[in-house]
């Protein structure tokens, strides 16, 4: 299974769990969830925003995209001699 599927899955399981709602309730107050960990509408919105930010950051950090939309590698990306870079491949890095 690739990280493309695993990162959002793990992020959702952690952020959407009742334990996470209870922990955030302890920090931010009763507007996030009730004592059993059931979220309020504001708590759902908060956790949805946190989920988007955390998973977006982890996807950028962990998942490697090998090319851009046009199929050429951009400056700073690693390359081999046969790779098509936007400018040139020099010393294993696109310039």
PDB file of N, CA, C and O in Angstrom:
ATOM      1  N   UNK A   1       0.857  -1.174   0.000  1.00  0.00           N
ATOM      2  CA  UNK A   1       0.000   0.000   0.000  1.00  0.00           C
ATOM      3  C   UNK A   1       0.903   1.237   0.000  1.00  0.00           C
ATOM      4  O   UNK A   1       1.885   1.296   0.739  1.00  0.00           O
ATOM      5  N   UNK A   2       0.570   2.195  -0.812  1.00  0.00           N
ATOM      6  CA  UNK A   2       1.419   3.372  -0.918  1.00  0.00           C
ATOM      7  C   UNK A   2       1.060   4.395   0.156  1.00  0.00           C
ATOM      8  O   UNK A   2      -0.023   4.352   0.740  1.00  0.00           O
ATOM      9  N   UNK A   3       1.993   5.316   0.404  1.00  0.00           N
ATOM     10  CA  UNK A   3       1.764   6.371   1.387  1.00  0.00           C
ATOM     11  C   UNK A   3       0.634   7.298   0.977  1.00  0.00           C
ATOM     12  O   UNK A   3       0.040   7.968   1.822  1.00  0.00           O
ATOM     13  N   UNK A   4       0.332   7.341  -0.318  1.00  0.00           N
ATOM     14  CA  UNK A   4      -0.749   8.192  -0.801  1.00  0.00           C
ATOM     15  C   UNK A   4      -2.081   7.812  -0.159  1.00  0.00           C
ATOM     16  O   UNK A   4      -2.933   8.675   0.052  1.00  0.00           O
ATOM     17  N   UNK A   5      -2.266   6.550   0.150  1.00  0.00           N
ATOM     18  CA  UNK A   5      -3.491   6.086   0.782  1.00  0.00           C
ATOM     19  C   UNK A   5      -3.343   5.959   2.293  1.00  0.00           C
ATOM     20  O   UNK A   5      -4.304   6.163   3.036  1.00  0.00           O
ATOM     21  N   UNK A   6      -2.156   5.625   2.740  1.00  0.00           N
ATOM     22  CA  UNK A   6      -1.922   5.352   4.151  1.00  0.00           C
ATOM     23  C   UNK A   6      -1.930   6.621   5.005  1.00  0.00           C
ATOM     24  O   UNK A   6      -2.475   6.610   6.109  1.00  0.00           O
ATOM     25  N   UNK A   7      -1.341   7.705   4.521  1.00  0.00           N
ATOM     26  CA  UNK A   7      -1.265   8.953   5.301  1.00  0.00           C
ATOM     27  C   UNK A   7      -2.658   9.502   5.628  1.00  0.00           C
ATOM     28  O   UNK A   7      -2.923   9.782   6.797  1.00  0.00           O
ATOM     29  N   UNK A   8      -3.562   9.670   4.651  1.00  0.00           N
ATOM     30  CA  UNK A   8      -4.894  10.159   5.008  1.00  0.00           C
ATOM     31  C   UNK A   8      -5.664   9.201   5.923  1.00  0.00           C
ATOM     32  O   UNK A   8      -6.405   9.649   6.797  1.00  0.00           O
ATOM     33  N   UNK A   9      -5.497   7.899   5.731  1.00  0.00           N
ATOM     34  CA  UNK A   9      -6.186   6.919   6.562  1.00  0.00           C
ATOM     35  C   UNK A   9      -5.766   7.053   8.023  1.00  0.00           C
ATOM     36  O   UNK A   9      -6.612   7.160   8.910  1.00  0.00           O
ATOM     37  N   UNK A  10      -4.463   7.048   8.266  1.00  0.00           N
ATOM     38  CA  UNK A  10      -3.961   7.156   9.639  1.00  0.00           C
ATOM     39  C   UNK A  10      -4.328   8.519  10.227  1.00  0.00           C
ATOM     40  O   UNK A  10      -4.706   8.614  11.395  1.00  0.00           O
ATOM     41  N   UNK A  11      -4.217   9.565   9.421  1.00  0.00           N
ATOM     42  CA  UNK A  11      -4.596  10.896   9.895  1.00  0.00           C
ATOM     43  C   UNK A  11      -6.049  10.953  10.315  1.00  0.00           C
ATOM     44  O   UNK A  11      -6.372  11.533  11.352  1.00  0.00           O
ATOM     45  N   UNK A  12      -6.927  10.362   9.527  1.00  0.00           N
ATOM     46  CA  UNK A  12      -8.352  10.364   9.857  1.00  0.00           C
ATOM     47  C   UNK A  12      -8.634   9.567  11.127  1.00  0.00           C
ATOM     48  O   UNK A  12      -9.392  10.011  11.989  1.00  0.00           O
ATOM     49  N   UNK A  13      -8.025   8.390  11.239  1.00  0.00           N
ATOM     50  CA  UNK A  13      -8.248   7.543  12.414  1.00  0.00           C
ATOM     51  C   UNK A  13      -7.819   8.270  13.687  1.00  0.00           C
ATOM     52  O   UNK A  13      -8.500   8.185  14.709  1.00  0.00           O
ATOM     53  N   UNK A  14      -6.708   8.975  13.630  1.00  0.00           N
ATOM     54  CA  UNK A  14      -6.202   9.673  14.811  1.00  0.00           C
ATOM     55  C   UNK A  14      -7.027  10.914  15.120  1.00  0.00           C
ATOM     56  O   UNK A  14      -7.458  11.102  16.257  1.00  0.00           O
ATOM     57  N   UNK A  15      -7.253  11.769  14.114  1.00  0.00           N
ATOM     58  CA  UNK A  15      -7.904  13.067  14.344  1.00  0.00           C
ATOM     59  C   UNK A  15      -9.395  12.921  14.598  1.00  0.00           C
ATOM     60  O   UNK A  15      -9.966  13.722  15.337  1.00  0.00           O
ATOM     61  N   UNK A  16     -10.038  11.927  14.013  1.00  0.00           N
ATOM     62  CA  UNK A  16     -11.482  11.771  14.167  1.00  0.00           C
ATOM     63  C   UNK A  16     -11.875  10.848  15.321  1.00  0.00           C
ATOM     64  O   UNK A  16     -13.058  10.565  15.509  1.00  0.00           O
ATOM     65  N   UNK A  17     -10.910  10.385  16.084  1.00  0.00           N
ATOM     66  CA  UNK A  17     -11.235   9.465  17.173  1.00  0.00           C
ATOM     67  C   UNK A  17     -11.857  10.214  18.358  1.00  0.00           C
ATOM     68  O   UNK A  17     -11.548  11.385  18.580  1.00  0.00           O
ATOM     69  N   UNK A  18     -12.726   9.549  19.115  1.00  0.00           N
ATOM     70  CA  UNK A  18     -13.297  10.177  20.306  1.00  0.00           C
ATOM     71  C   UNK A  18     -12.234  10.607  21.315  1.00  0.00           C
ATOM     72  O   UNK A  18     -12.415  11.597  22.023  1.00  0.00           O
ATOM     73  N   UNK A  19     -11.132   9.869  21.383  1.00  0.00           N
ATOM     74  CA  UNK A  19     -10.055  10.242  22.302  1.00  0.00           C
ATOM     75  C   UNK A  19      -9.449  11.590  21.916  1.00  0.00           C
ATOM     76  O   UNK A  19      -9.088  12.381  22.787  1.00  0.00           O
ATOM     77  N   UNK A  20      -9.339  11.850  20.627  1.00  0.00           N
ATOM     78  CA  UNK A  20      -8.815  13.144  20.174  1.00  0.00           C
ATOM     79  C   UNK A  20      -9.780  14.256  20.543  1.00  0.00           C
ATOM     80  O   UNK A  20      -9.351  15.323  20.980  1.00  0.00           O
ATOM     81  N   UNK A  21     -11.077  14.025  20.376  1.00  0.00           N
ATOM     82  CA  UNK A  21     -12.073  15.035  20.750  1.00  0.00           C
ATOM     83  C   UNK A  21     -12.038  15.306  22.253  1.00  0.00           C
ATOM     84  O   UNK A  21     -12.157  16.452  22.685  1.00  0.00           O
ATOM     85  N   UNK A  22     -11.875  14.250  23.043  1.00  0.00           N
ATOM     86  CA  UNK A  22     -11.800  14.427  24.494  1.00  0.00           C
ATOM     87  C   UNK A  22     -10.557  15.223  24.873  1.00  0.00           C
ATOM     88  O   UNK A  22     -10.615  16.094  25.741  1.00  0.00           O
ATOM     89  N   UNK A  23      -9.433  14.926  24.224  1.00  0.00           N
ATOM     90  CA  UNK A  23      -8.191  15.637  24.532  1.00  0.00           C
ATOM     91  C   UNK A  23      -8.301  17.117  24.170  1.00  0.00           C
ATOM     92  O   UNK A  23      -7.868  17.980  24.934  1.00  0.00           O
ATOM     93  N   UNK A  24      -8.871  17.404  23.022  1.00  0.00           N
ATOM     94  CA  UNK A  24      -9.027  18.798  22.603  1.00  0.00           C
ATOM     95  C   UNK A  24     -10.046  19.497  23.499  1.00  0.00           C
ATOM     96  O   UNK A  24      -9.894  20.680  23.805  1.00  0.00           O
ATOM     97  N   UNK A  25     -11.069  18.785  23.913  1.00  0.00           N
ATOM     98  CA  UNK A  25     -12.059  19.357  24.840  1.00  0.00           C
ATOM     99  C   UNK A  25     -11.394  19.770  26.146  1.00  0.00           C
ATOM    100  O   UNK A  25     -11.735  20.802  26.726  1.00  0.00           O
ATOM    101  N   UNK A  26     -10.443  18.959  26.606  1.00  0.00           N
ATOM    102  CA  UNK A  26      -9.726  19.300  27.826  1.00  0.00           C
ATOM    103  C   UNK A  26      -8.889  20.563  27.691  1.00  0.00           C
ATOM    104  O   UNK A  26      -8.661  21.266  28.675  1.00  0.00           O
ATOM    105  N   UNK A  27      -8.434  20.853  26.485  1.00  0.00           N
ATOM    106  CA  UNK A  27      -7.603  22.030  26.253  1.00  0.00           C
ATOM    107  C   UNK A  27      -8.450  23.253  25.903  1.00  0.00           C
ATOM    108  O   UNK A  27      -8.254  24.326  26.472  1.00  0.00           O
ATOM    109  N   UNK A  28      -9.393  23.096  24.967  1.00  0.00           N
ATOM    110  CA  UNK A  28     -10.139  24.242  24.445  1.00  0.00           C
ATOM    111  C   UNK A  28     -11.516  24.450  25.075  1.00  0.00           C
ATOM    112  O   UNK A  28     -12.100  25.523  24.930  1.00  0.00           O
ATOM    113  N   UNK A  29     -12.035  23.454  25.763  1.00  0.00           N
ATOM    114  CA  UNK A  29     -13.310  23.638  26.433  1.00  0.00           C
ATOM    115  C   UNK A  29     -14.442  22.809  25.857  1.00  0.00           C
ATOM    116  O   UNK A  29     -14.249  22.004  24.946  1.00  0.00           O
ATOM    117  N   UNK A  30     -15.642  23.026  26.414  1.00  0.00           N
ATOM    118  CA  UNK A  30     -16.820  22.215  26.090  1.00  0.00           C
ATOM    119  C   UNK A  30     -17.380  22.450  24.699  1.00  0.00           C
ATOM    120  O   UNK A  30     -18.209  21.660  24.248  1.00  0.00           O
ATOM    121  N   UNK A  31     -16.973  23.484  24.006  1.00  0.00           N
ATOM    122  CA  UNK A  31     -17.547  23.756  22.687  1.00  0.00           C
ATOM    123  C   UNK A  31     -17.069  22.756  21.628  1.00  0.00           C
ATOM    124  O   UNK A  31     -17.641  22.690  20.540  1.00  0.00           O
ATOM    125  N   UNK A  32     -16.031  21.982  21.937  1.00  0.00           N
ATOM    126  CA  UNK A  32     -15.482  21.018  20.970  1.00  0.00           C
ATOM    127  C   UNK A  32     -16.244  19.699  20.998  1.00  0.00           C
ATOM    128  O   UNK A  32     -16.584  19.155  19.947  1.00  0.00           O
ATOM    129  N   UNK A  33     -16.513  19.184  22.192  1.00  0.00           N
ATOM    130  CA  UNK A  33     -17.168  17.876  22.330  1.00  0.00           C
ATOM    131  C   UNK A  33     -17.781  17.759  23.718  1.00  0.00           C
ATOM    132  O   UNK A  33     -17.494  18.548  24.618  1.00  0.00           O
ATOM    133  N   UNK A  34     -18.643  16.739  23.865  1.00  0.00           N
ATOM    134  CA  UNK A  34     -19.195  16.487  25.196  1.00  0.00           C
ATOM    135  C   UNK A  34     -18.259  15.558  25.968  1.00  0.00           C
ATOM    136  O   UNK A  34     -17.194  15.201  25.463  1.00  0.00           O
ATOM    137  N   UNK A  35     -18.633  15.171  27.158  1.00  0.00           N
ATOM    138  CA  UNK A  35     -17.767  14.367  28.023  1.00  0.00           C
ATOM    139  C   UNK A  35     -17.477  12.977  27.456  1.00  0.00           C
ATOM    140  O   UNK A  35     -16.450  12.380  27.778  1.00  0.00           O
ATOM    141  N   UNK A  36     -18.375  12.459  26.612  1.00  0.00           N
ATOM    142  CA  UNK A  36     -18.162  11.132  26.018  1.00  0.00           C
ATOM    143  C   UNK A  36     -17.288  11.176  24.766  1.00  0.00           C
ATOM    144  O   UNK A  36     -16.927  10.129  24.228  1.00  0.00           O
ATOM    145  N   UNK A  37     -16.951  12.359  24.303  1.00  0.00           N
ATOM    146  CA  UNK A  37     -16.131  12.491  23.100  1.00  0.00           C
ATOM    147  C   UNK A  37     -16.928  12.681  21.830  1.00  0.00           C
ATOM    148  O   UNK A  37     -16.363  12.624  20.738  1.00  0.00           O
ATOM    149  N   UNK A  38     -18.236  12.906  21.944  1.00  0.00           N
ATOM    150  CA  UNK A  38     -19.057  13.171  20.763  1.00  0.00           C
ATOM    151  C   UNK A  38     -18.897  14.638  20.373  1.00  0.00           C
ATOM    152  O   UNK A  38     -19.109  15.522  21.203  1.00  0.00           O
ATOM    153  N   UNK A  39     -18.525  14.910  19.119  1.00  0.00           N
ATOM    154  CA  UNK A  39     -18.212  16.286  18.733  1.00  0.00           C
ATOM    155  C   UNK A  39     -19.450  17.148  18.525  1.00  0.00           C
ATOM    156  O   UNK A  39     -20.522  16.656  18.175  1.00  0.00           O
ATOM    157  N   UNK A  40     -19.276  18.441  18.749  1.00  0.00           N
ATOM    158  CA  UNK A  40     -20.285  19.423  18.369  1.00  0.00           C
ATOM    159  C   UNK A  40     -20.014  19.820  16.917  1.00  0.00           C
ATOM    160  O   UNK A  40     -19.013  19.401  16.336  1.00  0.00           O
ATOM    161  N   UNK A  41     -20.895  20.618  16.336  1.00  0.00           N
ATOM    162  CA  UNK A  41     -20.662  21.066  14.960  1.00  0.00           C
ATOM    163  C   UNK A  41     -19.376  21.881  14.851  1.00  0.00           C
ATOM    164  O   UNK A  41     -18.619  21.732  13.891  1.00  0.00           O
ATOM    165  N   UNK A  42     -19.131  22.743  15.840  1.00  0.00           N
ATOM    166  CA  UNK A  42     -17.895  23.527  15.834  1.00  0.00           C
ATOM    167  C   UNK A  42     -16.674  22.618  15.994  1.00  0.00           C
ATOM    168  O   UNK A  42     -15.634  22.860  15.382  1.00  0.00           O
ATOM    169  N   UNK A  43     -16.803  21.576  16.815  1.00  0.00           N
ATOM    170  CA  UNK A  43     -15.711  20.623  16.980  1.00  0.00           C
ATOM    171  C   UNK A  43     -15.415  19.862  15.698  1.00  0.00           C
ATOM    172  O   UNK A  43     -14.256  19.617  15.361  1.00  0.00           O
ATOM    173  N   UNK A  44     -16.476  19.489  14.984  1.00  0.00           N
ATOM    174  CA  UNK A  44     -16.283  18.823  13.684  1.00  0.00           C
ATOM    175  C   UNK A  44     -15.551  19.733  12.712  1.00  0.00           C
ATOM    176  O   UNK A  44     -14.635  19.296  12.015  1.00  0.00           O
ATOM    177  N   UNK A  45     -15.952  20.992  12.665  1.00  0.00           N
ATOM    178  CA  UNK A  45     -15.294  21.949  11.781  1.00  0.00           C
ATOM    179  C   UNK A  45     -13.830  22.117  12.164  1.00  0.00           C
ATOM    180  O   UNK A  45     -12.960  22.124  11.293  1.00  0.00           O
ATOM    181  N   UNK A  46     -13.552  22.249  13.442  1.00  0.00           N
ATOM    182  CA  UNK A  46     -12.173  22.380  13.907  1.00  0.00           C
ATOM    183  C   UNK A  46     -11.331  21.175  13.506  1.00  0.00           C
ATOM    184  O   UNK A  46     -10.227  21.334  12.985  1.00  0.00           O
ATOM    185  N   UNK A  47     -11.840  19.987  13.744  1.00  0.00           N
ATOM    186  CA  UNK A  47     -11.078  18.777  13.421  1.00  0.00           C
ATOM    187  C   UNK A  47     -10.945  18.576  11.912  1.00  0.00           C
ATOM    188  O   UNK A  47      -9.943  18.029  11.451  1.00  0.00           O
ATOM    189  N   UNK A  48     -11.927  19.006  11.147  1.00  0.00           N
ATOM    190  CA  UNK A  48     -11.809  18.928   9.687  1.00  0.00           C
ATOM    191  C   UNK A  48     -10.686  19.834   9.191  1.00  0.00           C
ATOM    192  O   UNK A  48      -9.914  19.446   8.315  1.00  0.00           O
ATOM    193  N   UNK A  49     -10.596  21.029   9.746  1.00  0.00           N
ATOM    194  CA  UNK A  49      -9.525  21.949   9.350  1.00  0.00           C
ATOM    195  C   UNK A  49      -8.166  21.401   9.768  1.00  0.00           C
ATOM    196  O   UNK A  49      -7.206  21.462   8.999  1.00  0.00           O
ATOM    197  N   UNK A  50      -8.082  20.869  10.976  1.00  0.00           N
ATOM    198  CA  UNK A  50      -6.829  20.273  11.444  1.00  0.00           C
ATOM    199  C   UNK A  50      -6.445  19.080  10.563  1.00  0.00           C
ATOM    200  O   UNK A  50      -5.275  18.914  10.220  1.00  0.00           O
ATOM    201  N   UNK A  51      -7.422  18.253  10.201  1.00  0.00           N
ATOM    202  CA  UNK A  51      -7.156  17.103   9.329  1.00  0.00           C
ATOM    203  C   UNK A  51      -6.580  17.560   7.992  1.00  0.00           C
ATOM    204  O   UNK A  51      -5.589  17.000   7.522  1.00  0.00           O
ATOM    205  N   UNK A  52      -7.182  18.560   7.381  1.00  0.00           N
ATOM    206  CA  UNK A  52      -6.699  19.053   6.085  1.00  0.00           C
ATOM    207  C   UNK A  52      -5.275  19.574   6.204  1.00  0.00           C
ATOM    208  O   UNK A  52      -4.432  19.278   5.357  1.00  0.00           O
ATOM    209  N   UNK A  53      -5.003  20.342   7.242  1.00  0.00           N
ATOM    210  CA  UNK A  53      -3.667  20.911   7.411  1.00  0.00           C
ATOM    211  C   UNK A  53      -2.614  19.839   7.702  1.00  0.00           C
ATOM    212  O   UNK A  53      -1.539  19.846   7.103  1.00  0.00           O
ATOM    213  N   UNK A  54      -2.918  18.929   8.608  1.00  0.00           N
ATOM    214  CA  UNK A  54      -1.943  17.895   8.986  1.00  0.00           C
ATOM    215  C   UNK A  54      -1.681  16.939   7.828  1.00  0.00           C
ATOM    216  O   UNK A  54      -0.526  16.647   7.517  1.00  0.00           O
ATOM    217  N   UNK A  55      -2.732  16.454   7.194  1.00  0.00           N
ATOM    218  CA  UNK A  55      -2.544  15.504   6.090  1.00  0.00           C
ATOM    219  C   UNK A  55      -1.881  16.193   4.898  1.00  0.00           C
ATOM    220  O   UNK A  55      -1.034  15.595   4.235  1.00  0.00           O
ATOM    221  N   UNK A  56      -2.255  17.432   4.621  1.00  0.00           N
ATOM    222  CA  UNK A  56      -1.597  18.165   3.540  1.00  0.00           C
ATOM    223  C   UNK A  56      -0.109  18.323   3.792  1.00  0.00           C
ATOM    224  O   UNK A  56       0.699  18.143   2.881  1.00  0.00           O
ATOM    225  N   UNK A  57       0.260  18.660   5.030  1.00  0.00           N
ATOM    226  CA  UNK A  57       1.671  18.798   5.375  1.00  0.00           C
ATOM    227  C   UNK A  57       2.395  17.460   5.252  1.00  0.00           C
ATOM    228  O   UNK A  57       3.479  17.396   4.673  1.00  0.00           O
ATOM    229  N   UNK A  58       1.806  16.389   5.792  1.00  0.00           N
ATOM    230  CA  UNK A  58       2.451  15.074   5.732  1.00  0.00           C
ATOM    231  C   UNK A  58       2.572  14.560   4.305  1.00  0.00           C
ATOM    232  O   UNK A  58       3.561  13.911   3.965  1.00  0.00           O
ATOM    233  N   UNK A  59       1.576  14.842   3.462  1.00  0.00           N
ATOM    234  CA  UNK A  59       1.657  14.402   2.065  1.00  0.00           C
ATOM    235  C   UNK A  59       2.793  15.121   1.339  1.00  0.00           C
ATOM    236  O   UNK A  59       3.508  14.506   0.547  1.00  0.00           O
ATOM    237  N   UNK A  60       2.964  16.415   1.602  1.00  0.00           N
ATOM    238  CA  UNK A  60       4.061  17.151   0.983  1.00  0.00           C
ATOM    239  C   UNK A  60       5.411  16.659   1.503  1.00  0.00           C
ATOM    240  O   UNK A  60       6.394  16.633   0.764  1.00  0.00           O
ATOM    241  N   UNK A  61       5.453  16.272   2.771  1.00  0.00           N
ATOM    242  CA  UNK A  61       6.696  15.853   3.396  1.00  0.00           C
ATOM    243  C   UNK A  61       7.080  14.419   3.025  1.00  0.00           C
ATOM    244  O   UNK A  61       8.253  14.145   2.772  1.00  0.00           O
ATOM    245  N   UNK A  62       6.116  13.507   2.990  1.00  0.00           N
ATOM    246  CA  UNK A  62       6.415  12.084   2.845  1.00  0.00           C
ATOM    247  C   UNK A  62       6.242  11.519   1.444  1.00  0.00           C
ATOM    248  O   UNK A  62       6.967  10.601   1.063  1.00  0.00           O
ATOM    249  N   UNK A  63       5.306  12.041   0.673  1.00  0.00           N
ATOM    250  CA  UNK A  63       5.011  11.466  -0.631  1.00  0.00           C
ATOM    251  C   UNK A  63       5.813  12.205  -1.690  1.00  0.00           C
ATOM    252  O   UNK A  63       5.693  13.422  -1.836  1.00  0.00           O
ATOM    253  N   UNK A  64       6.630  11.462  -2.426  1.00  0.00           N
ATOM    254  CA  UNK A  64       7.501  12.051  -3.436  1.00  0.00           C
ATOM    255  C   UNK A  64       6.782  12.038  -4.778  1.00  0.00           C
ATOM    256  O   UNK A  64       6.335  10.990  -5.245  1.00  0.00           O
ATOM    257  N   UNK A  65       6.677  13.204  -5.387  1.00  0.00           N
ATOM    258  CA  UNK A  65       6.110  13.317  -6.726  1.00  0.00           C
ATOM    259  C   UNK A  65       7.271  13.392  -7.709  1.00  0.00           C
ATOM    260  O   UNK A  65       8.131  14.264  -7.588  1.00  0.00           O
ATOM    261  N   UNK A  66       7.299  12.493  -8.670  1.00  0.00           N
ATOM    262  CA  UNK A  66       8.454  12.380  -9.542  1.00  0.00           C
ATOM    263  C   UNK A  66       8.481  13.386 -10.675  1.00  0.00           C
ATOM    264  O   UNK A  66       9.549  13.651 -11.227  1.00  0.00           O
ATOM    265  N   UNK A  67       7.357  13.945 -11.035  1.00  0.00           N
ATOM    266  CA  UNK A  67       7.367  14.927 -12.115  1.00  0.00           C
ATOM    267  C   UNK A  67       6.208  15.887 -11.929  1.00  0.00           C
ATOM    268  O   UNK A  67       5.272  15.627 -11.173  1.00  0.00           O
ATOM    269  N   UNK A  68       6.294  17.001 -12.637  1.00  0.00           N
ATOM    270  CA  UNK A  68       5.202  17.958 -12.571  1.00  0.00           C
ATOM    271  C   UNK A  68       4.167  17.623 -13.638  1.00  0.00           C
ATOM    272  O   UNK A  68       4.233  16.552 -14.242  1.00  0.00           O
ATOM    273  N   UNK A  69       3.238  18.494 -13.874  1.00  0.00           N
ATOM    274  CA  UNK A  69       2.146  18.252 -14.807  1.00  0.00           C
ATOM    275  C   UNK A  69       2.644  17.947 -16.215  1.00  0.00           C
ATOM    276  O   UNK A  69       2.038  17.147 -16.928  1.00  0.00           O
ATOM    277  N   UNK A  70       3.736  18.576 -16.618  1.00  0.00           N
ATOM    278  CA  UNK A  70       4.242  18.439 -17.984  1.00  0.00           C
ATOM    279  C   UNK A  70       5.191  17.261 -18.155  1.00  0.00           C
ATOM    280  O   UNK A  70       5.624  16.984 -19.274  1.00  0.00           O
ATOM    281  N   UNK A  71       5.523  16.561 -17.073  1.00  0.00           N
ATOM    282  CA  UNK A  71       6.392  15.403 -17.177  1.00  0.00           C
ATOM    283  C   UNK A  71       7.860  15.732 -17.061  1.00  0.00           C
ATOM    284  O   UNK A  71       8.683  14.817 -17.075  1.00  0.00           O
ATOM    285  N   UNK A  72       8.228  16.994 -16.948  1.00  0.00           N
ATOM    286  CA  UNK A  72       9.622  17.375 -16.785  1.00  0.00           C
ATOM    287  C   UNK A  72       9.890  17.689 -15.325  1.00  0.00           C
ATOM    288  O   UNK A  72       9.006  18.142 -14.598  1.00  0.00           O
ATOM    289  N   UNK A  73      11.121  17.443 -14.908  1.00  0.00           N
ATOM    290  CA  UNK A  73      11.482  17.710 -13.524  1.00  0.00           C
ATOM    291  C   UNK A  73      11.851  19.177 -13.365  1.00  0.00           C
ATOM    292  O   UNK A  73      12.415  19.797 -14.268  1.00  0.00           O
ATOM    293  N   UNK A  74      11.525  19.712 -12.212  1.00  0.00           N
ATOM    294  CA  UNK A  74      11.770  21.126 -11.949  1.00  0.00           C
ATOM    295  C   UNK A  74      13.118  21.306 -11.243  1.00  0.00           C
ATOM    296  O   UNK A  74      13.731  20.330 -10.810  1.00  0.00           O
ATOM    297  N   UNK A  75      13.569  22.544 -11.130  1.00  0.00           N
ATOM    298  CA  UNK A  75      14.843  22.865 -10.491  1.00  0.00           C
ATOM    299  C   UNK A  75      14.852  22.351  -9.058  1.00  0.00           C
ATOM    300  O   UNK A  75      13.881  22.516  -8.320  1.00  0.00           O
ATOM    301  N   UNK A  76      15.960  21.725  -8.677  1.00  0.00           N
ATOM    302  CA  UNK A  76      16.110  21.196  -7.331  1.00  0.00           C
ATOM    303  C   UNK A  76      15.746  19.733  -7.199  1.00  0.00           C
ATOM    304  O   UNK A  76      16.093  19.105  -6.199  1.00  0.00           O
ATOM    305  N   UNK A  77      15.055  19.169  -8.185  1.00  0.00           N
ATOM    306  CA  UNK A  77      14.694  17.755  -8.122  1.00  0.00           C
ATOM    307  C   UNK A  77      15.875  16.904  -8.591  1.00  0.00           C
ATOM    308  O   UNK A  77      16.654  17.316  -9.450  1.00  0.00           O
ATOM    309  N   UNK A  78      15.988  15.716  -8.010  1.00  0.00           N
ATOM    310  CA  UNK A  78      17.058  14.805  -8.408  1.00  0.00           C
ATOM    311  C   UNK A  78      16.766  14.249  -9.796  1.00  0.00           C
ATOM    312  O   UNK A  78      15.610  14.033 -10.162  1.00  0.00           O
ATOM    313  N   UNK A  79      17.830  14.021 -10.564  1.00  0.00           N
ATOM    314  CA  UNK A  79      17.644  13.525 -11.931  1.00  0.00           C
ATOM    315  C   UNK A  79      18.760  12.557 -12.302  1.00  0.00           C
ATOM    316  O   UNK A  79      19.826  12.548 -11.686  1.00  0.00           O
ATOM    317  N   UNK A  80      18.494  11.747 -13.316  1.00  0.00           N
ATOM    318  CA  UNK A  80      19.496  10.884 -13.933  1.00  0.00           C
ATOM    319  C   UNK A  80      19.816  11.469 -15.290  1.00  0.00           C
ATOM    320  O   UNK A  80      19.182  12.429 -15.727  1.00  0.00           O
ATOM    321  N   UNK A  81      20.786  10.900 -15.947  1.00  0.00           N
ATOM    322  CA  UNK A  81      21.191  11.441 -17.245  1.00  0.00           C
ATOM    323  C   UNK A  81      20.072  11.402 -18.279  1.00  0.00           C
ATOM    324  O   UNK A  81      20.016  12.261 -19.158  1.00  0.00           O
ATOM    325  N   UNK A  82      19.178  10.414 -18.185  1.00  0.00           N
ATOM    326  CA  UNK A  82      18.110  10.291 -19.168  1.00  0.00           C
ATOM    327  C   UNK A  82      16.865  11.097 -18.845  1.00  0.00           C
ATOM    328  O   UNK A  82      15.939  11.147 -19.655  1.00  0.00           O
ATOM    329  N   UNK A  83      16.821  11.732 -17.674  1.00  0.00           N
ATOM    330  CA  UNK A  83      15.642  12.491 -17.266  1.00  0.00           C
ATOM    331  C   UNK A  83      15.546  13.812 -18.017  1.00  0.00           C
ATOM    332  O   UNK A  83      16.558  14.418 -18.371  1.00  0.00           O
ATOM    333  N   UNK A  84      14.331  14.241 -18.249  1.00  0.00           N
ATOM    334  CA  UNK A  84      14.097  15.520 -18.903  1.00  0.00           C
ATOM    335  C   UNK A  84      13.832  16.575 -17.836  1.00  0.00           C
ATOM    336  O   UNK A  84      12.797  16.555 -17.171  1.00  0.00           O
ATOM    337  N   UNK A  85      14.780  17.495 -17.682  1.00  0.00           N
ATOM    338  CA  UNK A  85      14.641  18.580 -16.721  1.00  0.00           C
ATOM    339  C   UNK A  85      14.127  19.823 -17.429  1.00  0.00           C
ATOM    340  O   UNK A  85      14.191  19.928 -18.654  1.00  0.00           O
ATOM    341  N   UNK A  86      13.618  20.755 -16.645  1.00  0.00           N
ATOM    342  CA  UNK A  86      13.128  22.006 -17.199  1.00  0.00           C
ATOM    343  C   UNK A  86      14.258  22.747 -17.895  1.00  0.00           C
ATOM    344  O   UNK A  86      14.059  23.309 -18.972  1.00  0.00           O
ATOM    345  N   UNK A  87      15.448  22.754 -17.291  1.00  0.00           N
ATOM    346  CA  UNK A  87      16.616  23.349 -17.929  1.00  0.00           C
ATOM    347  C   UNK A  87      17.621  22.237 -18.258  1.00  0.00           C
ATOM    348  O   UNK A  87      17.577  21.679 -19.354  1.00  0.00           O
ATOM    349  N   UNK A  88      18.524  21.906 -17.326  1.00  0.00           N
ATOM    350  CA  UNK A  88      19.509  20.869 -17.561  1.00  0.00           C
ATOM    351  C   UNK A  88      19.680  20.014 -16.306  1.00  0.00           C
ATOM    352  O   UNK A  88      19.388  20.444 -15.190  1.00  0.00           O
ATOM    353  N   UNK A  89      20.163  18.790 -16.527  1.00  0.00           N
ATOM    354  CA  UNK A  89      20.499  17.893 -15.419  1.00  0.00           C
ATOM    355  C   UNK A  89      21.999  17.985 -15.214  1.00  0.00           C
ATOM    356  O   UNK A  89      22.772  17.573 -16.079  1.00  0.00           O
ATOM    357  N   UNK A  90      22.422  18.526 -14.065  1.00  0.00           N
ATOM    358  CA  UNK A  90      23.840  18.710 -13.801  1.00  0.00           C
ATOM    359  C   UNK A  90      24.164  18.167 -12.419  1.00  0.00           C
ATOM    360  O   UNK A  90      23.607  18.642 -11.429  1.00  0.00           O
ATOM    361  N   UNK A  91      25.037  17.199 -12.328  1.00  0.00           N
ATOM    362  CA  UNK A  91      25.437  16.638 -11.044  1.00  0.00           C
ATOM    363  C   UNK A  91      24.311  15.927 -10.321  1.00  0.00           C
ATOM    364  O   UNK A  91      24.323  15.854  -9.092  1.00  0.00           O
ATOM    365  N   UNK A  92      23.339  15.401 -11.046  1.00  0.00           N
ATOM    366  CA  UNK A  92      22.238  14.664 -10.440  1.00  0.00           C
ATOM    367  C   UNK A  92      21.108  15.530  -9.925  1.00  0.00           C
ATOM    368  O   UNK A  92      20.183  15.030  -9.285  1.00  0.00           O
ATOM    369  N   UNK A  93      21.173  16.850 -10.204  1.00  0.00           N
ATOM    370  CA  UNK A  93      20.127  17.766  -9.777  1.00  0.00           C
ATOM    371  C   UNK A  93      19.732  18.635 -10.959  1.00  0.00           C
ATOM    372  O   UNK A  93      20.588  19.139 -11.686  1.00  0.00           O
ATOM    373  N   UNK A  94      18.409  18.810 -11.149  1.00  0.00           N
ATOM    374  CA  UNK A  94      17.932  19.672 -12.230  1.00  0.00           C
ATOM    375  C   UNK A  94      18.237  21.133 -11.912  1.00  0.00           C
ATOM    376  O   UNK A  94      18.074  21.588 -10.779  1.00  0.00           O
ATOM    377  N   UNK A  95      18.681  21.852 -12.932  1.00  0.00           N
ATOM    378  CA  UNK A  95      18.959  23.287 -12.789  1.00  0.00           C
ATOM    379  C   UNK A  95      17.937  24.098 -13.541  1.00  0.00           C
ATOM    380  O   UNK A  95      18.003  25.327 -13.541  1.00  0.00           O
TER     381      UNK A  95
END
